[in-house]
Amino acid sequence: MLSLIRHKHHIRHRRLILFCSSFALLFLTSFSLAAEPFPLTEKLKGIQGGIFLSYVEDPQGQLTIDQIEKGIDANGKSLEWKQSEKDVPGFGFTNSTYWFRWNATNPLGRALKYYVELSYPVVDDVVLYSRRADGTLYERASGDLLPFHERDLDYRNPVFILEQSPGQSAYYLKVRTSSTFIVPLVFWTPEEFIENAIREDIILGLFYGTMAVMLLYNLFIFASVRDISYFYYVGYILFWTLFLITFNGLGFQYFWPNAVWWANNCLNLFAFTTLAFMQLFAISFLNAKKNTPYLHRALTVMLGLSLIGVVASVIIPYRIGIRLVSVHAIVTVLVILSTGVRAQIRGYKPARYFLLAWTLMLLGLLVLTLRNFAVLPDNLFTRWSSQFGSALEVVFLALGLADRINVLKSERIRMEREAYETKLRLLDAFARFVPNQFLDILGKSSVEEIQTGDSTERRMAVLFTDIRNFTAISEKMNSADNFRFLNSYLKKMGPVILNNRGFIDKFIGDAIMALFPGDPVDAIHCAIEMRAKLKEFNEMRAAKGYAPIDMGIGIHYGSVMLGTVGSDVRLETTVIGDTVNLSSRLESLTKVYRSSILISGDLYNEVRDQITYRVREIDRVLVRGRSTVSEIYEIYETDTPETIETKDANQELFRRAYELYRTGDFNASLQCFREYQALCPDDSVVSVYIQRCLKLADRNPRGWKGVVRLRD
């Protein structure tokens, strides 16, 4: 019995020991999970607050500050607080909300004011909670989901201004972000914070000043040498700078403080655009298509993905875009470095400086990206790695630019040699003589581009002119005098055509064929001026004792085909079509009617509202080669003043005689024309109609429609 009592007593003793041990273990465990209180002093020196933090994950983002303070969730389950073991806690990319807790102890006998800085500008939402001495809740919010002016302090990073009374207080920080999740919490005294802010502003000012200088410098080089590589590099510098301005929080602070949506979405846009220009620069600078064809294809694919990312960055959620651009950046770094190495192996000299400069830059970007994935810790180097890399890149790429200038000198010598060879080819091409206006119509920038069979179709005015009775005139001169006469005449007429926005298609002996591709009224103005130049030319001939000459001008407006004919050895530009034929026929008809200027009805109808010259319809004919009736108008603005006066005074009589002729009343028409001739004997057109009426009155043709078929 005694042994049984002793056995029960032994069991109770063991249970007591087990209970005490368990309680001690639980106490020690709880103590280990509670972070060491943060001791406030008058000099904090920007101490990292990570080791003073405890944190709990809130996957659904549903916990409230009351639940956090009580240490239980909505279901009454205890929260599993964990102590941070790093100066800067990092969780990579996550959709969870995290709550952080720290205790601050003020050992002094007075209140201390201090700043809590979250040195991570792109955090979405951060809220700080604490209990005042009276038990009320103190709450302040920051982050780029709020307008910038709602922050405690006008600074690029979220900063909370706290005042700690003597003793110990608990603080809670609720953090949510779509970017990579890091919490670089820093404690400052107000004076220390200002000193550090000034120091960082100087660093950032020097960095961005350097980037601005490099941007302008490379832009100047691009404007000077027109090398597309520099344009891509300028684009890269511009958007990389914009990315860093955004990532450093300066964009939200200075440029778009109220544009919350833009502040949350522009980072991905700038990142994808930066990668696109980076890839374009690598392709161009390294001549990847020639030196590394396989990697060129890879870069081209990456470029396509970057361009898609640029568009998608304003459509897809930021949290997805930032993950995609981070992965895309890593792959781009590897492909570009591989391209540079391969180009260097193949002996492409500019690749040396490219590799040195871009290795530093891309390594900085790689370090930044790995920090975003929480692979590397957050510290001064990883936080500013992209800026460090960019600054070093500027130095070494400047050496590369100097080397490239030497390459450009060699390239310029080669280009000068090619330019000389091109000049020889141009001289050969000019030997075939092609008007510049003709090249413009064919869409060619130089005669070197002209090929046999090049052609196009356009509507334009075509002008034909030649010297009356030139054969008889030329028979009285030897060959040298003939050419002197023709050249002196053509030198007078050629500038008139050019001054009226036309150009000479060809010289045909004494004849000129000119084209007016613009406003067709230009051709009529030209014809009037040519008659005036003819008068000057005849005055010059008269002074030398030569007889005057005369000329006829025919103009039609319509569709023509312009092109080249010939062989590879000899080419000629030409214009073909019904418009050309009719303008030539009209010029020939000036001899029949003994008129100076004849134009077609199509041209008259096109410009009738634009001209103030004296014009009259004189005939309707079927000319050789055409199946449709052609209306013929005479411009008699250049007749003698006396002839113009009598034509104007008797135009109603002419019109009546002409209408009687068209209706087939030839006898009445003949009587009117004879009456008109008595009043205006210098009007040569009347003689044509008197002869026609005499013939037609005798034949009395059936089915008369007022149209004469001209066979010659």
C-alpha positions as CSV (number, residue, x, y, z in Angstrom):
1,M,0.0,0.0,0.0
2,L,2.8,2.3,0.9
3,S,4.5,1.5,-2.4
4,L,1.3,2.5,-4.3
5,I,1.1,5.8,-2.5
6,R,4.8,6.5,-3.3
7,H,4.1,5.6,-7.0
8,K,1.2,8.0,-7.3
9,H,3.2,10.8,-5.6
10,H,6.0,10.1,-8.1
11,I,3.6,10.4,-11.0
12,R,2.2,13.8,-9.7
13,H,5.8,15.0,-9.3
14,R,6.7,14.1,-12.9
15,R,3.5,15.9,-14.2
16,L,4.4,19.0,-12.3
17,I,7.9,19.0,-13.8
18,L,6.5,18.4,-17.3
19,F,4.0,21.3,-16.9
20,C,6.7,23.7,-15.6
21,S,9.0,22.7,-18.4
22,S,6.2,23.2,-21.0
23,F,5.4,26.6,-19.6
24,A,9.0,27.6,-19.6
25,L,9.4,26.5,-23.2
26,L,6.3,28.4,-24.2
27,F,7.5,31.5,-22.4
28,L,10.9,31.3,-24.0
29,T,9.4,30.7,-27.4
30,S,7.1,33.7,-27.1
31,F,10.0,35.7,-25.9
32,S,12.0,34.7,-28.9
33,L,9.2,35.7,-31.3
34,A,8.8,39.1,-29.8
35,A,11.3,41.5,-31.4
36,E,13.7,43.4,-29.3
37,P,12.3,46.9,-28.5
38,F,13.8,49.7,-30.5
39,P,15.7,52.1,-28.2
40,L,15.2,55.8,-29.2
41,T,18.2,58.1,-28.7
42,E,19.0,61.6,-29.8
43,K,21.2,60.2,-32.6
44,L,19.6,57.4,-34.7
45,K,22.0,57.6,-37.7
46,G,19.5,56.1,-40.1
47,I,19.4,52.7,-38.5
48,Q,17.7,49.9,-40.4
49,G,14.6,48.8,-38.6
50,G,14.2,45.3,-39.9
51,I,15.7,43.5,-36.9
52,F,13.3,45.2,-34.6
53,L,10.2,44.0,-36.6
54,S,7.8,41.2,-36.1
55,Y,5.5,40.4,-39.0
56,V,2.4,38.4,-39.8
57,E,1.1,37.5,-43.3
58,D,-2.5,38.5,-44.2
59,P,-3.1,36.5,-47.4
60,Q,-6.6,37.9,-48.0
61,G,-5.9,41.4,-46.7
62,Q,-8.9,41.2,-44.3
63,L,-7.3,41.7,-40.9
64,T,-8.1,44.8,-38.9
65,I,-6.0,46.8,-36.5
66,D,-8.2,45.6,-33.6
67,Q,-7.5,41.9,-34.5
68,I,-3.8,42.7,-35.0
69,E,-3.6,44.2,-31.5
70,K,-5.5,41.3,-29.9
71,G,-3.4,38.8,-31.8
72,I,-6.3,36.8,-33.3
73,D,-8.0,36.6,-36.6
74,A,-11.8,36.8,-37.4
75,N,-12.2,33.2,-36.4
76,G,-10.5,33.6,-33.0
77,K,-7.3,31.8,-34.1
78,S,-4.1,33.1,-32.8
79,L,-1.9,35.0,-35.3
80,E,1.5,33.5,-36.0
81,W,3.9,36.4,-35.5
82,K,7.4,35.9,-36.8
83,Q,10.5,37.9,-36.0
84,S,12.4,39.4,-38.9
85,E,16.0,38.2,-39.1
86,K,17.0,40.7,-41.8
87,D,17.7,44.4,-41.8
88,V,15.3,44.6,-44.8
89,P,12.5,42.0,-44.9
90,G,11.8,40.9,-48.4
91,F,9.1,38.6,-49.8
92,G,9.5,38.8,-53.6
93,F,6.3,39.2,-55.6
94,T,3.2,38.4,-53.5
95,N,-0.4,39.4,-53.4
96,S,-0.5,39.2,-49.6
97,T,-0.8,42.0,-47.2
98,Y,1.8,42.1,-44.4
99,W,1.5,43.6,-40.9
100,F,4.7,44.7,-39.1
101,R,5.1,45.5,-35.4
102,W,7.8,47.1,-33.4
103,N,8.1,48.5,-29.9
104,A,9.9,51.8,-29.4
105,T,11.4,52.7,-26.0
106,N,12.2,56.2,-25.0
107,P,14.5,56.1,-22.0
108,L,14.7,59.9,-21.7
109,G,12.5,62.0,-19.5
110,R,11.1,63.9,-22.4
111,A,9.3,63.2,-25.7
112,L,11.4,62.4,-28.7
113,K,10.4,63.2,-32.3
114,Y,11.7,60.8,-35.0
115,Y,11.0,59.9,-38.6
116,V,10.2,56.5,-39.9
117,E,11.1,56.2,-43.6
118,L,10.0,53.4,-45.9
119,S,12.8,53.9,-48.5
120,Y,10.8,52.1,-51.3
121,P,8.9,54.7,-53.4
122,V,6.8,52.3,-55.4
123,V,4.9,50.8,-52.5
124,D,1.1,50.9,-53.1
125,D,-0.4,51.3,-49.7
126,V,1.2,51.7,-46.3
127,V,-0.7,52.6,-43.1
128,L,0.9,53.2,-39.7
129,Y,-1.1,52.7,-36.5
130,S,-0.4,53.4,-32.9
131,R,-2.2,53.9,-29.6
132,R,-2.0,57.3,-27.9
133,A,-1.7,57.7,-24.2
134,D,-5.5,58.3,-23.9
135,G,-6.2,55.0,-25.8
136,T,-7.3,56.6,-29.1
137,L,-5.9,55.2,-32.3
138,Y,-3.4,57.2,-34.4
139,E,-3.6,56.3,-38.1
140,R,-1.6,57.7,-41.1
141,A,-1.6,56.5,-44.7
142,S,0.9,56.9,-47.5
143,G,1.9,55.1,-50.8
144,D,1.3,55.8,-54.5
145,L,-2.4,54.9,-54.3
146,L,-2.9,58.2,-52.6
147,P,-2.4,61.7,-54.1
148,F,1.1,62.9,-53.1
149,H,-0.1,65.9,-51.1
150,E,-1.7,63.6,-48.5
151,R,1.7,62.4,-47.2
152,D,3.1,63.5,-43.9
153,L,6.2,64.9,-45.6
154,D,6.7,66.2,-49.1
155,Y,9.3,63.5,-50.0
156,R,9.7,60.9,-52.6
157,N,9.6,58.0,-50.1
158,P,6.8,57.4,-47.6
159,V,7.8,59.1,-44.3
160,F,5.9,59.1,-41.0
161,I,6.5,61.7,-38.4
162,L,6.2,60.2,-34.9
163,E,6.6,61.6,-31.4
164,Q,7.4,59.1,-28.6
165,S,6.7,59.9,-25.0
166,P,8.9,58.5,-22.3
167,G,8.4,54.8,-21.9
168,Q,7.5,52.2,-24.5
169,S,4.9,52.2,-27.3
170,A,3.8,49.7,-29.9
171,Y,3.5,50.6,-33.6
172,Y,1.9,48.6,-36.4
173,L,2.6,49.0,-40.1
174,K,0.2,47.6,-42.8
175,V,1.9,47.2,-46.2
176,R,0.4,46.1,-49.5
177,T,2.1,46.5,-52.9
178,S,1.9,45.0,-56.4
179,S,5.7,45.5,-56.8
180,T,8.3,43.3,-55.3
181,F,7.6,43.3,-51.6
182,I,10.5,44.7,-49.5
183,V,10.3,46.8,-46.4
184,P,13.4,48.9,-46.0
185,L,12.4,50.7,-42.8
186,V,14.8,53.4,-41.6
187,F,14.7,55.4,-38.4
188,W,15.9,59.0,-38.4
189,T,16.0,62.0,-36.2
190,P,14.6,65.1,-38.0
191,E,18.0,66.6,-38.5
192,E,19.6,63.4,-39.7
193,F,16.7,62.9,-42.2
194,I,17.2,66.3,-43.7
195,E,21.0,65.8,-44.0
196,N,20.4,62.4,-45.7
197,A,17.8,63.8,-48.0
198,I,20.1,66.6,-49.1
199,R,22.9,64.1,-49.6
200,E,20.7,61.8,-51.7
201,D,19.3,64.8,-53.7
202,I,22.9,65.8,-54.6
203,I,23.7,62.3,-55.7
204,L,20.5,62.1,-57.8
205,G,21.1,65.5,-59.2
206,L,24.6,64.6,-60.4
207,F,23.3,61.3,-61.8
208,Y,20.4,62.8,-63.7
209,G,22.5,65.7,-64.8
210,T,25.0,63.3,-66.3
211,M,22.2,61.4,-68.0
212,A,20.8,64.7,-69.5
213,V,24.2,65.7,-70.8
214,M,24.7,62.3,-72.4
215,L,21.2,62.4,-73.9
216,L,21.9,65.9,-75.5
217,Y,25.4,64.9,-76.5
218,N,24.3,61.7,-78.3
219,L,21.4,63.6,-79.8
220,F,23.9,66.1,-81.3
221,I,26.0,63.3,-82.6
222,F,22.9,61.7,-84.2
223,A,22.1,65.1,-85.8
224,S,25.6,65.3,-87.1
225,V,26.3,61.8,-88.4
226,R,22.8,60.5,-88.9
227,D,23.8,57.1,-87.5
228,I,20.6,55.4,-86.3
229,S,22.5,53.8,-83.5
230,Y,22.7,57.1,-81.7
231,F,19.0,57.6,-82.1
232,Y,18.3,54.3,-80.5
233,Y,20.8,55.2,-77.7
234,V,19.1,58.5,-77.1
235,G,15.8,56.7,-76.9
236,Y,17.3,54.3,-74.4
237,I,18.8,57.0,-72.2
238,L,15.5,59.0,-72.3
239,F,13.2,56.1,-71.2
240,W,15.8,54.6,-68.8
241,T,16.0,58.0,-67.1
242,L,12.2,58.2,-67.0
243,F,12.1,54.7,-65.5
244,L,14.6,55.6,-62.8
245,I,12.8,58.9,-62.1
246,T,9.6,57.0,-61.6
247,F,11.3,54.2,-59.6
248,N,13.1,56.7,-57.3
249,G,9.7,58.4,-56.6
250,L,10.8,61.7,-58.2
251,G,8.2,61.5,-60.9
252,F,5.3,61.2,-58.4
253,Q,6.8,64.0,-56.3
254,Y,7.5,66.5,-59.0
255,F,5.7,65.6,-62.3
256,W,2.4,63.8,-61.6
257,P,1.6,64.2,-57.9
258,N,-2.1,63.9,-58.5
259,A,-2.1,61.3,-61.3
260,V,-2.5,58.2,-59.1
261,W,-3.4,55.9,-62.0
262,W,-0.4,57.0,-64.1
263,A,1.9,56.8,-61.1
264,N,0.9,53.2,-60.6
265,N,1.1,52.1,-64.3
266,C,3.8,54.2,-66.0
267,L,6.7,52.2,-64.5
268,N,6.0,49.1,-66.7
269,L,5.5,51.3,-69.7
270,F,8.8,53.0,-69.3
271,A,10.5,49.7,-68.5
272,F,9.2,47.9,-71.7
273,T,10.1,51.0,-73.8
274,T,13.6,51.1,-72.3
275,L,14.1,47.4,-73.2
276,A,12.8,48.0,-76.7
277,F,15.4,50.8,-77.3
278,M,18.0,48.8,-75.6
279,Q,17.4,45.9,-78.0
280,L,17.3,48.2,-81.1
281,F,20.6,49.8,-80.0
282,A,22.2,46.4,-79.6
283,I,21.0,45.2,-83.0
284,S,22.2,48.4,-84.7
285,F,25.5,49.1,-82.9
286,L,26.7,45.5,-83.0
287,N,25.4,45.0,-86.6
288,A,23.8,41.9,-85.2
289,K,22.2,40.8,-88.5
290,K,25.6,40.4,-90.0
291,N,27.8,39.4,-87.0
292,T,25.3,37.2,-85.1
293,P,22.4,36.2,-87.3
294,Y,20.9,33.7,-84.8
295,L,21.1,36.1,-81.9
296,H,19.7,38.8,-84.2
297,R,16.6,36.7,-84.6
298,A,16.4,36.2,-80.9
299,L,16.8,40.0,-80.3
300,T,14.1,40.6,-82.9
301,V,11.7,38.3,-81.1
302,M,12.6,40.0,-77.8
303,L,11.9,43.4,-79.5
304,G,8.5,42.2,-80.6
305,L,7.7,41.1,-77.1
306,S,8.9,44.5,-75.8
307,L,6.6,46.3,-78.1
308,I,3.7,44.1,-77.1
309,G,4.6,44.8,-73.5
310,V,4.5,48.6,-74.2
311,V,0.9,48.3,-75.3
312,A,0.0,45.7,-72.7
313,S,1.4,47.8,-69.8
314,V,-1.5,50.2,-69.9
315,I,-4.1,47.3,-70.2
316,I,-3.0,44.5,-67.9
317,P,-2.8,44.9,-64.1
318,Y,0.4,46.4,-62.8
319,R,1.1,43.3,-60.6
320,I,1.2,41.1,-63.7
321,G,3.1,43.6,-65.8
322,I,5.9,44.1,-63.3
323,R,6.5,40.3,-63.1
324,L,6.6,40.1,-66.9
325,V,8.9,43.0,-67.4
326,S,11.3,41.7,-64.7
327,V,11.6,38.3,-66.4
328,H,11.8,39.9,-69.8
329,A,14.6,42.2,-68.5
330,I,16.7,39.2,-67.3
331,V,16.4,37.4,-70.6
332,T,17.2,40.6,-72.5
333,V,20.4,41.1,-70.5
334,L,21.5,37.5,-71.3
335,V,20.8,37.8,-75.0
336,I,22.5,41.2,-75.4
337,L,25.6,40.1,-73.5
338,S,25.7,37.0,-75.7
339,T,25.4,39.1,-78.8
340,G,28.2,41.4,-77.7
341,V,30.5,38.4,-76.9
342,R,29.8,36.8,-80.2
343,A,30.4,40.0,-82.1
344,Q,33.7,40.5,-80.3
345,I,34.8,36.9,-81.1
346,R,34.0,37.6,-84.8
347,G,36.4,40.6,-84.7
348,Y,33.9,43.4,-84.6
349,K,36.0,46.1,-82.9
350,P,33.2,48.4,-81.5
351,A,32.0,45.4,-79.5
352,R,34.9,45.8,-77.0
353,Y,33.7,49.1,-75.6
354,F,30.1,48.0,-75.9
355,L,30.7,44.9,-73.8
356,L,32.6,46.8,-71.2
357,A,30.1,49.6,-70.9
358,W,26.9,47.5,-71.2
359,T,28.2,44.8,-69.0
360,L,28.4,47.3,-66.1
361,M,25.0,48.7,-67.0
362,L,23.3,45.4,-67.5
363,L,24.8,43.9,-64.4
364,G,23.4,46.9,-62.5
365,L,20.0,46.2,-64.0
366,L,20.4,42.5,-63.2
367,V,21.2,43.2,-59.6
368,L,18.2,45.5,-59.4
369,T,15.9,42.8,-60.9
370,L,17.3,40.1,-58.6
371,R,16.6,42.4,-55.7
372,N,13.1,42.8,-56.9
373,F,12.7,39.0,-56.7
374,A,14.3,39.1,-53.2
375,V,17.1,36.9,-54.4
376,L,19.6,39.6,-53.3
377,P,19.2,41.7,-50.1
378,D,18.2,45.3,-50.1
379,N,21.2,47.6,-49.3
380,L,22.9,50.7,-50.6
381,F,24.5,48.8,-53.5
382,T,21.5,46.9,-54.7
383,R,19.2,49.8,-54.2
384,W,21.3,52.1,-56.3
385,S,22.9,49.5,-58.6
386,S,21.1,50.7,-61.7
387,Q,22.4,54.3,-61.1
388,F,25.9,53.0,-60.4
389,G,25.9,50.9,-63.6
390,S,24.5,53.8,-65.7
391,A,27.2,56.2,-64.5
392,L,29.9,53.7,-65.3
393,E,28.3,53.0,-68.6
394,V,28.5,56.7,-69.5
395,V,32.3,56.7,-68.9
396,F,33.1,53.6,-70.9
397,L,30.7,54.3,-73.7
398,A,32.3,57.7,-74.2
399,L,35.5,55.8,-75.0
400,G,33.4,53.6,-77.3
401,L,32.0,56.6,-79.1
402,A,35.6,58.0,-79.6
403,D,36.5,54.6,-81.2
404,R,33.4,54.7,-83.3
405,I,34.3,58.1,-84.6
406,N,37.6,56.6,-85.9
407,V,35.5,53.9,-87.5
408,L,33.3,56.6,-89.0
409,K,36.4,58.4,-90.5
410,S,37.3,55.2,-92.3
411,E,33.7,54.8,-93.3
412,R,33.6,58.4,-94.6
413,I,36.6,57.7,-96.8
414,R,34.9,54.7,-98.2
415,M,31.7,56.7,-98.7
416,E,33.6,59.4,-100.5
417,R,35.0,56.9,-102.8
418,E,31.5,55.5,-103.4
419,A,30.2,59.0,-103.9
420,Y,32.8,59.5,-106.6
421,E,31.7,56.3,-108.3
422,T,28.1,57.4,-107.9
423,K,28.9,60.7,-109.5
424,L,30.3,58.9,-112.5
425,R,27.1,56.9,-112.7
426,L,25.1,60.1,-112.4
427,L,27.0,61.7,-115.2
428,D,26.2,58.6,-117.4
429,A,22.6,58.9,-116.3
430,F,22.4,62.6,-117.0
431,A,23.7,61.9,-120.5
432,R,20.2,60.4,-121.2
433,F,18.6,63.7,-119.8
434,V,15.6,63.2,-117.6
435,P,13.8,66.2,-116.3
436,N,13.6,66.4,-112.5
437,Q,9.9,67.0,-112.6
438,F,9.5,63.8,-114.6
439,L,11.4,62.0,-111.8
440,D,9.1,63.4,-109.2
441,I,6.0,62.2,-111.1
442,L,7.5,58.7,-111.4
443,G,8.3,58.8,-107.7
444,K,12.1,58.6,-108.2
445,S,14.6,60.5,-106.2
446,S,17.4,60.4,-108.7
447,V,18.1,59.3,-112.2
448,E,19.9,56.3,-110.9
449,E,16.6,54.8,-109.9
450,I,15.2,55.0,-113.4
451,Q,14.5,51.7,-115.1
452,T,13.2,50.8,-118.5
453,G,9.5,50.5,-118.3
454,D,8.9,52.7,-115.3
455,S,5.5,54.4,-115.8
456,T,2.6,56.1,-114.2
457,E,-0.7,57.7,-115.2
458,R,-1.8,61.2,-114.3
459,R,-4.1,64.0,-115.5
460,M,-2.3,67.1,-116.7
461,A,-2.2,69.8,-119.4
462,V,0.0,69.1,-122.5
463,L,1.2,72.0,-124.6
464,F,2.6,71.8,-128.2
465,T,4.1,74.7,-130.0
466,D,6.2,75.0,-133.2
467,I,7.5,77.7,-135.5
468,R,5.3,78.5,-138.6
469,N,7.0,77.7,-141.9
470,F,10.2,76.6,-140.2
471,T,11.2,74.5,-143.2
472,A,11.1,77.5,-145.5
473,I,13.1,79.5,-143.0
474,S,15.7,76.9,-142.4
475,E,16.4,76.4,-146.1
476,K,17.7,79.9,-146.2
477,M,20.3,79.2,-143.5
478,N,23.3,76.8,-143.1
479,S,23.4,74.2,-140.4
480,A,25.3,76.4,-137.9
481,D,22.9,79.3,-138.4
482,N,20.0,76.9,-138.0
483,F,21.2,75.7,-134.6
484,R,22.0,79.2,-133.5
485,F,18.5,80.4,-134.5
486,L,16.8,77.4,-132.8
487,N,18.8,77.7,-129.6
488,S,18.2,81.5,-129.3
489,Y,14.5,80.8,-129.8
490,L,14.3,77.9,-127.4
491,K,16.3,79.8,-124.7
492,K,13.6,82.4,-124.8
493,M,10.7,79.9,-124.5
494,G,12.2,77.4,-122.0
495,P,12.3,79.7,-118.9
496,V,8.7,80.8,-119.6
497,I,7.6,77.1,-119.3
498,L,9.5,76.6,-116.0
499,N,8.3,79.9,-114.6
500,N,4.7,78.7,-115.0
501,R,5.4,75.4,-113.1
502,G,5.7,73.3,-116.3
503,F,8.6,71.4,-117.7
504,I,9.8,70.5,-121.2
505,D,9.4,66.9,-122.0
506,K,11.2,67.0,-125.3
507,F,12.3,69.2,-128.2
508,I,11.3,68.0,-131.6
509,G,13.2,70.1,-134.1
510,D,11.6,73.5,-133.8
511,A,8.7,72.2,-131.8
512,I,8.4,72.0,-128.0
513,M,6.3,69.6,-126.0
514,A,5.7,70.8,-122.4
515,L,3.8,69.2,-119.5
516,F,2.0,71.0,-116.7
517,P,1.4,68.5,-113.8
518,G,-0.2,71.1,-111.5
519,D,-3.1,73.4,-112.2
520,P,-3.9,73.2,-115.9
521,V,-4.4,77.0,-116.0
522,D,-0.6,77.2,-115.8
523,A,-0.5,76.1,-119.4
524,I,-2.7,78.9,-120.6
525,H,-0.7,81.5,-118.6
526,C,2.4,80.0,-120.2
527,A,1.0,80.3,-123.7
528,I,0.1,84.0,-123.2
529,E,3.7,84.7,-121.9
530,M,5.2,82.7,-124.8
531,R,3.4,85.0,-127.3
532,A,4.8,88.0,-125.4
533,K,8.4,86.5,-125.5
534,L,7.9,85.9,-129.2
535,K,7.2,89.6,-129.7
536,E,10.5,90.4,-127.9
537,F,12.3,87.8,-130.0
538,N,11.0,89.3,-133.2
539,E,12.0,92.8,-132.1
540,M,15.5,91.5,-131.5
541,R,15.5,89.8,-135.0
542,A,14.2,93.0,-136.6
543,A,17.1,95.0,-135.0
544,K,19.5,92.6,-136.8
545,G,17.6,92.8,-140.1
546,Y,15.8,89.4,-139.9
547,A,12.2,88.8,-140.8
548,P,9.8,88.1,-137.9
549,I,8.6,84.5,-137.2
550,D,5.3,83.2,-135.9
551,M,4.3,80.3,-133.8
552,G,1.2,78.2,-133.0
553,I,0.2,76.8,-129.7
554,G,-2.2,73.9,-128.9
555,I,-3.2,72.8,-125.4
556,H,-5.3,69.9,-124.2
557,Y,-6.0,68.6,-120.6
558,G,-6.6,65.0,-119.8
559,S,-5.1,61.7,-118.7
560,V,-1.6,60.8,-120.0
561,M,0.8,57.9,-119.4
562,L,4.3,58.9,-118.5
563,G,7.2,56.4,-118.6
564,T,10.5,55.4,-120.0
565,V,11.3,53.6,-123.2
566,G,14.5,52.4,-124.7
567,S,17.2,50.0,-123.7
568,D,19.8,49.7,-120.9
569,V,22.2,51.8,-122.9
570,R,19.9,54.6,-124.0
571,L,16.7,55.6,-122.2
572,E,14.2,58.3,-123.0
573,T,11.3,59.6,-121.1
574,T,8.1,60.0,-123.0
575,V,4.4,60.8,-122.7
576,I,1.8,58.9,-124.6
577,G,-2.0,58.9,-124.8
578,D,-4.9,60.6,-126.5
579,T,-4.2,63.8,-124.6
580,V,-0.8,64.1,-126.3
581,N,-2.3,63.4,-129.7
582,L,-5.1,65.9,-129.4
583,S,-2.8,68.7,-128.2
584,S,-0.5,68.0,-131.2
585,R,-3.6,68.1,-133.5
586,L,-4.7,71.4,-132.0
587,E,-1.3,72.9,-132.6
588,S,-1.5,71.7,-136.3
589,L,-5.0,73.3,-136.5
590,T,-3.6,76.7,-135.6
591,K,-2.3,76.7,-139.2
592,V,-5.7,75.9,-140.6
593,Y,-7.5,78.7,-138.6
594,R,-4.4,80.9,-138.6
595,S,-4.9,81.3,-134.9
596,S,-2.2,81.8,-132.3
597,I,-3.6,79.7,-129.4
598,L,-6.1,76.9,-129.5
599,I,-7.3,74.9,-126.5
600,S,-9.6,72.0,-126.2
601,G,-13.1,72.1,-124.7
602,D,-11.9,69.8,-121.9
603,L,-9.3,72.3,-120.8
604,Y,-11.7,75.2,-121.1
605,N,-14.3,73.5,-119.0
606,E,-11.6,72.8,-116.3
607,V,-10.4,76.4,-116.1
608,R,-13.3,78.6,-117.3
609,D,-13.8,80.0,-113.8
610,Q,-10.1,80.9,-113.4
611,I,-9.2,82.8,-116.5
612,T,-10.1,86.3,-117.7
613,Y,-8.6,86.0,-121.1
614,R,-10.7,86.5,-124.3
615,V,-11.9,83.1,-125.4
616,R,-14.4,81.9,-127.9
617,E,-15.6,78.6,-129.3
618,I,-14.7,78.3,-133.0
619,D,-15.4,74.7,-134.0
620,R,-16.4,71.2,-133.3
621,V,-14.4,68.6,-135.2
622,L,-13.4,64.9,-135.4
623,V,-9.7,64.9,-135.7
624,R,-7.7,62.0,-137.0
625,G,-7.2,59.3,-134.4
626,R,-10.2,60.2,-132.2
627,S,-13.7,58.9,-132.2
628,T,-15.2,61.6,-130.0
629,V,-16.1,65.2,-131.0
630,S,-13.5,67.8,-129.9
631,E,-14.6,71.3,-129.1
632,I,-12.0,73.9,-130.1
633,Y,-11.6,77.3,-128.4
634,E,-9.5,80.2,-129.6
635,I,-7.7,82.5,-127.1
636,Y,-7.3,85.7,-129.0
637,E,-5.9,87.7,-126.1
638,T,-2.6,88.1,-128.0
639,D,-4.1,89.4,-131.2
640,T,-3.5,93.0,-132.3
641,P,-5.5,95.6,-130.3
642,E,-7.5,96.5,-133.4
643,T,-8.4,92.8,-134.1
644,I,-9.4,92.3,-130.4
645,E,-11.6,95.3,-130.5
646,T,-13.5,94.3,-133.6
647,K,-13.9,90.7,-132.4
648,D,-15.3,91.9,-129.1
649,A,-17.6,94.3,-130.7
650,N,-19.1,91.7,-133.2
651,Q,-19.0,88.6,-131.1
652,E,-22.8,88.2,-131.1
653,L,-22.8,88.3,-134.9
654,F,-20.1,85.6,-135.0
655,R,-21.9,83.5,-132.5
656,R,-25.2,83.7,-134.5
657,A,-23.4,82.8,-137.8
658,Y,-21.7,79.9,-135.9
659,E,-25.0,78.6,-134.5
660,L,-26.6,78.8,-138.0
661,Y,-23.7,76.8,-139.4
662,R,-24.1,74.1,-136.7
663,T,-27.8,73.8,-137.3
664,G,-27.3,73.3,-141.1
665,D,-28.6,76.6,-142.4
666,F,-25.5,77.2,-144.5
667,N,-26.9,80.0,-146.7
668,A,-28.0,82.1,-143.7
669,S,-24.7,81.3,-141.9
670,L,-22.8,82.3,-145.1
671,Q,-24.6,85.6,-145.2
672,C,-23.8,86.3,-141.5
673,F,-20.2,85.3,-141.8
674,R,-19.8,87.7,-144.9
675,E,-21.4,90.5,-142.9
676,Y,-19.0,89.7,-140.0
677,Q,-16.0,89.6,-142.4
678,A,-16.8,93.1,-143.6
679,L,-16.7,94.3,-140.1
680,C,-13.7,92.3,-138.9
681,P,-11.6,91.5,-142.0
682,D,-8.5,90.4,-139.9
683,D,-10.4,87.5,-138.3
684,S,-8.9,84.5,-140.2
685,V,-11.4,82.0,-138.8
686,V,-14.2,83.6,-140.9
687,S,-12.5,82.6,-144.1
688,V,-12.6,79.0,-143.1
689,Y,-16.3,79.1,-142.5
690,I,-17.1,81.0,-145.7
691,Q,-15.4,78.3,-147.7
692,R,-17.1,75.5,-145.7
693,C,-20.6,77.1,-146.1
694,L,-20.1,77.4,-149.9
695,K,-19.2,73.7,-150.2
696,L,-21.8,72.4,-147.7
697,A,-24.7,74.5,-149.2
698,D,-24.1,72.8,-152.6
699,R,-24.0,69.2,-151.0
700,N,-26.7,69.7,-148.4
701,P,-25.3,66.7,-146.3
702,R,-27.7,64.4,-144.6
703,G,-27.6,63.9,-140.8
704,W,-25.6,67.1,-140.3
705,K,-24.6,67.6,-136.6
706,G,-22.4,70.6,-137.0
707,V,-19.2,68.5,-136.8
708,V,-16.5,68.4,-139.5
709,R,-14.1,65.4,-139.8
710,L,-10.6,66.7,-140.3
711,R,-8.4,64.2,-142.1
712,D,-5.2,66.2,-141.9
